[in-house]
Each structure stands twice: as structure tokens, then as C-alpha cells.
Amino acid sequence: MTYHPKSDFVAVMMERGFLADCTDYQGLDEALMQGVKPAYIGFDATAKSLHVGSLIQIMMLRWFQKTGHQPITLMGGGTTKVGDPSFRADERPLLDEAAINENIAGIQKVFASYIDYDSDAANKALMINNAEWLDDLNYLEFLRDIGRHFSVNRMLAFESVKSRLDREQSLSFLEFNYMILQAYDFLELNRRYGCVLQMGGSDQWGNIVNGIDLTRRVLDNSIYGLTSPLLTTSDGKKMGKSQDGAVWLNPEMRSPYEFWQFWRNTTDADVGRFLKLYTELPVEECDRLGALAGSEVNAAKVILANEVTKLLHGAEAAQAAEATAREVFEKGGVGDDLPTLSLTPVDLGDGISIVQLIVKSGLAKSGKDAKRLINENGAKLDDKPLNDAGLMIDAATLSSPIKLSAGKKRHALVRLKD
């Protein structure tokens, strides 16, 4: 559809490619023109960090605040105990409260890089845990007051549930309740904070619509839903995954250099799109950089990596990552910011195999993968081909750091602790 937005936020969402669908474009647009409005996105605490797959939602909240409104990051301290079944083939493992709280603490660090929770402005961000209202629910009252508004027939028709049942994969009653709890979150946020908008990935459309319908029935309030596209890279890979696993946002789970390198390795066809979604460069500049071809597109990839890393880890980390990459790739050096494995003399013993070192440094997932890498001439030691899978490394070899490489783009240092 062609819609010409009035509000800055909807305009940004449309021109930068964030928008997949909206329950009511005109209604949302008009609501956002009537002063500061709150909007939320929910994040379940299933790990100690979010990964790149969640970054599009984080950027939506950032833009919401930058255009004058109040973002709410809703931590799923309650819903994580149930687990979202949307488009999953199996049930999520259940976490205890201590693990959930630890995960929330890790996730909170990420948001502080993107969203302002500390200012005195009217649109200061809020971080709220849905355990505040979900943990103390009375089951019978909840069934009577909330459950009666939900049709099982309609719930079964949602694609996220239907696809699971069509594959004859079990869907527990616990998981089936998730969409009711998420709908109740929207109701409570509207009641307590005047929240008028829920955002999320397009896989959350059914859950969002449920919340809008429930709030209309219970409070007779008009609220809205907006979804972003579920992103894959141009070669069909799920966004947030790399050769060596998830691209985590917390620095202790993925170093700033490795994060920078992930974006530097973006395929040519994705550069313009990713610049619009994950940086704040003007749209015209994103289009210009995305149109570069041949060797020139590499400069655009460096800009992309720098801008995204700067937002998350700061300008110094981005500069250090670029300097390390230049040292490693252009000059064949080591680079100070490479992922580093530090070993003690006890770790080494009489010697450790090169296969173990490749695994321990994160360049291969298993010994089998490391041996395959060596046999297929994909491994290097100090920039020289590594052909001997039986090579042993001892303390004398590590009298100065060694550099391991897997292919052309993945490197790690191994050094002896002082």
C-alpha cells in the first residue's frame, strides 16, 4: 500500500525498511502526533545476551525515542517461564528464576548502549519486568476475567500454532498459554503506563493482534501493532548467525572485533539495506554506499562495520577493530584486538595439539571440524599453511604469541599467560 505518514516515527520506519505491517497506519500516525506516546517490545530472557537477530527491534526502540516518544523494554521475567512457541519445532527448555534474572541482567547492558533510561526528559525510556503482574496472578480469576475473551478455535488458526500442529509436533498446554500472557502484557502496559503500541518481528503478528483485541474488550481502548520483517541475508541465511554460531551483542560473549568483523563480511547485496536498518546515516548516503560495486563496496562495508560497532561498543572499540583488521588483512600482522586464547603452563602440560588449540580458540566447533579444516588447507599458523594435524604446541613455541587462522577472515591469537 501507499501511505504518506505524518509522524516522524512512521516516516522513519517506512523509508528505512523497518516496516512489514501495521494494524492501523492512519490511527497510529494520528496518535503519535498527539504528544509523547509509549510503545514497547518484549524480550524473553532465554540467554545472557541478545544477538544480532534482535538488533532490528532494538533500533526500532531507539528511533522511537529519537523521534520524541517513550520506548519501553519489557523483560519477560514471567513469560520466559512459559516459552514462546512461535514457529518453533520443539519446546524451549525451562529456566529457573535465578537463571532468568541472571539473563535479564546481561540483556540490560545491551539496551543501555542504544536507549536513554537516565534523562529527565518526558520520553525517558522505561525497563519493566512482566513478572511484576504475571507472577502473582490468581489462576481462577485470570481464567474468568481474561481467558473468556479468547477463542481456542481462533488460537489454533494462528500460523505459529497451526504450523507446529500440522507437522504433528507436540505443543504443550504451557506453551499454548503464551499468547494469552503476551496479550495480557499489552493490556497491563496500556492500563499502567498508557502504552499505545506494541512492536515486534512479523512472527509476533498473531500475539500482537491478540493484545489489541483483549485491550479493546476489557478497557475499550484503541491501541496499535507494528511489525518488522524477519530478516535473512541475501544468500538466505538467518540474520544473527555466523560460521561460528550466534552473533551475540554482549562483549564478553562476542568481542567488539569479532562483532565488527561480522559486519565487515556482509555480502555486497546487503550493504545498502543494512546501513538503513542498523546505522543512523542519512538514507541518501545509505543508498549511495549500497550502490557501490567492485572493490569500492569494501569501503562501504568498513563504514557499515564502524557505524554499527560504534552504536553498541563505542567509537574507540570501532576504531580499534578497524585498526586490527587492517593490520591482519592488509599487512599480514597480528593486531592487538584479535580474539585471544591465554594458556597457563598447567594448561599446556607437556604440549597441546594444534587441533585442540583451533577448537579452544573458537575457530572450529570440534576436533573433527578442526582436522577437516587442516586437511582441506583452510588453516594457517602465523600466516603459513598448516598441514600437520598432529602438530604439538609447547611452552617454547608460545614464547611469543602465535596466530591461528581459519580461512581468510577468521583469526585468533594464542599466548602464554605471564
N, C-alpha and C positions, 0 to 999 in steps of 0.2 A: 504494500500500500504506500501511497504518497501522503505524508503528513508533514506539515510545516510547524515545528514546535515553537512555542512562545518562551518557555523556560530555558535557562542556560543549561540545566542538567540534562533534560531530554535532548536538547540540541547536541550536546557533547556525546551522549550515548549513541545517537544516530550517526553523526559524522565520523566517529572514531571506530565504529563497528562493534560496539558493545551490545547492541540491541537485537535479541532474537524475537521476542514477543512481549506484548503488554496487554493487560486486561482491559484498559480503557485509556488510550493515548490522550484524548482531549480532557477527560476528567482528571487524570494525574497532572497534566500540564497546568490546568487551571488551579489545582490545589497548591502546586509548587509556586505559583505566582502570588499566593496569599500569605507571604511571610515564611519564617523558618519552620520547616516541617521535618519530623523524624522519619527515618527509614532504617530497616535492619536487614542483615544477612546472618543466618545461623551457621555455626561451625561446631560440629561434634568433635569431641576430644579423643579421637581414636589413636593418636600418636603424639609424640612430644613436640612435633613441629608440623606446620602445614607445608605442602610442596608447591611447585610451580603451577600445578593444576588449579590451585585456589587463588592464584595471583590476579586473575581477571576479576574475581569478586572483590578482592582487597582494593584493587584500583577503582572499582565502581564506588566503593565507600569513600575512597579518597576524593574522587571527583564530586561526590555528593556534598562533602564538606567544603571543597574548594568553590563550589557554586552557591554557597551560603546556607546549606541545610545541615541537619544534625544526624550523623551516622551512629547507628547502634550496632555494636558487635555482640551478638548473642552467643555466649558459650553454652554448649549443650551438656552441662553437668548432669542434667536429668535425662535428656533423650539419648545420651551416649550409653546409658544403662540398658536401653532397648535395642538400638542399632537400626539405621535406615536401610530398608530392604531394596530401595530404588535401583532397579536394573542390576542387581547383584545375583550371582548364581547360587550363593550359599549365605548362611547366617554369619554375621560378624561375631568374632569371639567376644564374650562378655568380660568387661573390666570391672575391678572393684573400685570403691570410691577413692582410695589412696592413689591408684594409678590414674584415674580420671583427673584428679586435682593436680597431679604432677604434670600431666599432659597439658592441662589448661595453663599452668604457669609457663610452660615452654612456648605455647602458642601466643600468649600475651606479649612476649618480647617482640614478635614479628610486627604486630599491629602498631606498636609504638613508633616504628620507623615510618609509617605511612599516614597515621591519623593522629590528630591533636586531641588528647584527653585532658590536658592540663590548663588550657587557657581559661580566661573569664568570659569568653565570648558566648553569645546566646546559642551558637551552634557547636559548643564543646561536645566532643564525642562521648558516648556512654558505653561502658562494657558491663554487660549484665549476664548473670548465670541463670538459666531456666530452672535449675534445681530449686531456686527460691520459691517457685509456685508448684512445681511438679512433685517435689519430694514429700510434701505434706497433703497431697490430695486424698480425700476420702473416696474410696473406690465406689461405694454405692451412690454417693452424691454426684460423683463425676459421671457415672453411667446415666443417672436420671437427668442431670442438668445439661450435659454436653453430648453424651452418647446417643441420645434420642434424635439428635439432629443429623446423624449420619446414616445413610442407606448402605447396607452391605452390598446390595446389587451394584450400586454406583462405585463403591470402593473396589470391587472385583473387576470393574471395567477399566480402571486406570491402567495404562500401558505398563507402568513399572511393576504392578502386581500381576497383570494378565500374562506378561511375557514369562514370568517365573513359573506360573501355573501351567502355561502352555507347554513348557519344557518338562513338565511333571517333576519339578524340583520343589522340595518341601518349603513351605512358608509357615513359620511358627505363629501362633496366636500373639506371642510377644511382639514380633516384628509387625504383624498386621495392625497393631495399635499405634505404630509410629506415626502414621499420617494424622491420626486424631490428636496426638500430643503436639505435633508441629502446628496443626491448625489452632490448637488451644494457645500455643505460644503467641501467635499473631493476635488473638483475642486479648490476651493479658497485656501485651505490649501496647495495644490500642487503648485499653482501659486505663492502664497505669501511666503511660507516657505520651498518649496521643499519636502513636506511630501510625502513619497512613500508607506506608509502602513496605512490601517485602520483596527483596531481590534474591536471585539465585541462578544457578545454571538451568538450562532448559529441561534437565531431568527432574527438576523440582516443580514443574508447572502444576501437576496434579495436587501436590501438597499445598502450594500457594493458593490455588483456587479454593481448596477446602477451607483454608483460613479466612479467606474473604467471605465465603458463603456463611461460615459459622458466625463471624462477627456481625454480619448483616442480620442474621436470625436472632442473635442474642442481644446485641446492643443497638441494632438498626443504624449502624454507622457505615459510611462509604469509605472503603479502603481499596488499595490497588496492588497489582503484582507486575513485576517486570523481570524478564529472564534474559540471560546472555547465552550465546551459542556455546555448545560443548565443543571445545577446540581440539582439532587434531592438526598435526603439521602437514605440509603439502604432500609428504610421502606416506601419509596415512597413520603415522604413529600418534599414540595418545600423548597429549600435552602434559609435561611434568615427568616423563620417563626419559631415561638416557641409557646408554650402553651398560652403565654400571648401577642401574637402579633409579629410584625416585630422586628428583632434584629438590632436596629439602631447602627450606628458607632459613632455618636457624644455622648460624655459622659453625656451631660445634658438630653439626650433622653433615654439613657440606660447606667447605671453606669458601671464602669470598673468591679466591682464584678459580676454584672448580665451578662456582656459580657463574662467574664471568665467562669462563671457557665454554659453558653450555650455550650461552647466548652468542658467543663468537662463532660457534659451529652451526648456527641457524642456516637452513638451506636458503638459496638465493630467492626462491619464490615466496618465502615467508617474511622477508625483511621489512617490507613496507607495512604489512598488516601488523606485525609485532611491534613496530615502532609506534603505531597509533594506539595499540592496546596497552603497552607496558611502559611507555615513556610519556612525558608531557611536552615533547617537541611539537611545534605547530603542525597541523595536518598537512599544510602545503610542503613543509620540509620533509615530513614522513613520505609523502608521495614522491618527492624529488629523489630522496635517497633510495626508496624502493624501486625506482625505475632504472637505477644504475645497473650496468651489465659488465661482464668480463671481470678483469682484475679490480675495477673500480668499486664493485659491490663489496669487496673486502673492507674498504674504508667505512662503508655504511654499517657493516657488521660490528666493527670496533665501536662505532658510535652507539649502536644498539646495546652492546655489552656494557659499555661505560655508563650509559644513562640508566639502565635497569639496575646495575650493581650499585650505583650512586644512591638510588632511592632506598634500597634495602640496607646496604652496609656503609654508606657514606662515601664522599668524594675521594678520601685518601685511600680507601680499600680499592676503589675502582682504578685509581692511578697506579697503585702497586701491582694490581693484577695485570694491567696492560703492560707495565714495565717488565714483569716476569715473562709474559707471553712473548714479548719482543726479544728478550734475552734468550729464551728457549728456542723459539722458532726461527728467528732471523739470524741470530748469532751463534746458535748451537751451544749456548751456555747452560748453566744450571738454573739460575733465577732464585731469588730469595723467598718467593711466595709460593713455591710449589708445595703440594701436599707432601708431608714428611712423616716417615716412619722412624721413630727413635728406638733403638735397641740397647739393652744393657748387656754387659759381659755375660750375665746369667742367662739372658735370652739366647745369646749366641752359643754358649757352651763350647763344644769343640768345632762348631761350624753349623751353619744353617743352609739348606738347599735353596738354590735360586728360585725353584718352583714355589717354595713356602714364602719367600720374600715377595714374589709377584702377587700372591694371594693376600698376604698380610698388608701390603701397600694399597690394596683395593683395585689393582689393575686386572684382576681375574677373580671370578666368583669361587673357583675351586681349583684343586691341583690338576684335575683333568683339563679344565679350561686353560690353565697356565701352560701345560705341556703342549696343548694344541696350538697355542699362540707361538710357542718356541718352534715347534715343528713346521708351522706354516710361515716362518720367517717374519712374524709380526712383532717380535720382542727385540729390544735393544738394551745393552748395558753401556752406559756412558756414550751413547750415540753410535755404538758399534753393534753390528748384528750379533744376536745371542743365539747360538746354535746348540749349546750343550745343556740339556735339561737336567743333567746330573751334576752340574757345577755347584760346588760348596763355597759359601762365603764365610770367612772367619774375621777375627778382630783386626788382623793385619790388613786385610782388604779394605776394612772400614776405617782405616786410619785417617782417611778423608772421605767425605760423603760420596756415595755413588748414585747415579741417576738411572732409573729404570723407565723404559718406555714401552707402551702397548700401542702399536700403530703410530700414526704421525701426530696424533692430537692429545694423547693421554700420557702423563708423565708423573713420576713420584721420586722423591729423594729418600734414601736410606742412610741414616747416620748413626754413629755410636754415641750414646749418652755420655756426658762428661762424668 
